[in-house]
Amino acid sequence: MTVQHDSSVYERIQAGERFQELRRRYRSWAFPMTVAFLVWYLLYVLLSGFARDFMGTTLFGHFNVALLFGILQFVSTFLIAWLYSRHAAAKLDPIADELRAEEEDK
């Protein structure tokens, strides 16, 4: 089966109510999470630049607050990716699959 790939197909799908719901669900998750991550990242950068004594506070051995925050940057990145994959599987993929199947049936 050949699917028509001209701009009218995409414009029609984009104008549909379910596609708009898909966009709304994506944006309602992605935008707040992006803002939260950027705030967390900028906090780390600002503290590293302006609160050097705090960031240099030794927690144990050679492990200090700056190193903990740096590691938590990686942890939070992987956590956000995992949470997004769960969100997409539960809230986005079903609608996208419906839209795709509907278009392939035409």
C-alpha positions in Angstrom: 0.0 0.0 0.0 1.4 3.4 -1.0 0.7 6.3 1.3 0.3 9.7 -0.3 3.0 12.1 0.9 2.0 15.5 -0.3 1.6 18.5 2.0 -2.2 18.3 1.9 -2.1 15.0 3.9 0.1 16.5 6.6 -2.0 19.7 6.7 -5.2 17.7 7.0 -3.8 15.6 9.8 -2.3 18.6 11.6 -5.7 20.4 11.5 -7.5 17.4 13.1 -8.6 17.4 16.7 -6.7 14.3 17.7 -3.4 15.7 16.4 -4.0 18.9 18.4 -4.6 16.7 21.4 -1.4 14.9 20.7 0.5 18.3 20.5 -1.2 19.5 23.7 -0.2 16.4 25.6 3.4 16.6 24.4 3.8 20.2 25.2 2.1 19.9 28.6 4.8 17.5 29.6 7.9 18.6 27.6 7.7 22.4 28.3 7.5 22.2 32.1 10.1 19.5 32.3 12.5 21.5 30.0 12.0 24.5 32.3 12.6 22.4 35.4 15.8 20.9 34.0 17.1 24.3 32.8 16.5 25.8 36.2 18.3 22.8 37.8 21.2 23.1 35.4 21.5 26.9 35.8 21.4 26.5 39.6 24.4 24.1 39.3 26.3 26.6 37.1 25.5 29.6 39.3 26.4 27.8 42.5 29.6 26.6 40.9 30.5 30.2 39.9 29.3 32.2 42.9 29.0 29.8 45.9 32.4 28.2 45.6 32.7 27.6 49.4 29.3 25.8 49.5 30.1 23.7 46.4 33.5 22.9 47.9 32.0 21.6 51.1 33.4 18.1 51.7 30.7 15.5 52.3 33.2 12.6 52.8 36.7 11.8 51.5 37.3 13.8 48.3 33.6 13.9 47.5 32.1 17.4 47.8 28.8 19.1 47.0 29.9 20.1 43.5 30.7 16.5 42.6 27.4 15.4 44.0 25.5 18.0 42.0 27.5 17.1 38.8 26.6 13.4 39.2 22.9 14.4 39.9 22.9 16.2 36.6 23.5 12.9 34.8 21.0 11.1 37.0 18.3 13.7 36.3 19.0 13.5 32.6 18.5 9.8 32.5 15.5 10.1 34.9 13.8 12.6 32.6 14.5 10.4 29.5 13.0 7.4 31.3 9.9 9.4 32.5 9.4 10.8 29.0 9.5 7.3 27.5 6.8 6.2 29.9 4.8 9.3 29.2 5.1 8.8 25.5 4.1 5.2 25.6 1.0 5.9 27.8 -0.2 9.2 26.4 1.3 10.0 23.0 1.9 6.7 21.2 -1.7 5.5 21.2 -2.9 8.7 19.5 0.0 8.7 17.1 -0.7 5.0 16.2 -4.4 5.8 15.6 -3.5 8.7 13.3 -1.0 6.6 11.4 -3.3 3.6 11.1 -6.2 5.9 10.0 -4.0 7.4 7.3 -2.6 4.1 6.1 -6.2 2.8 5.7 -7.0 5.5 3.2 
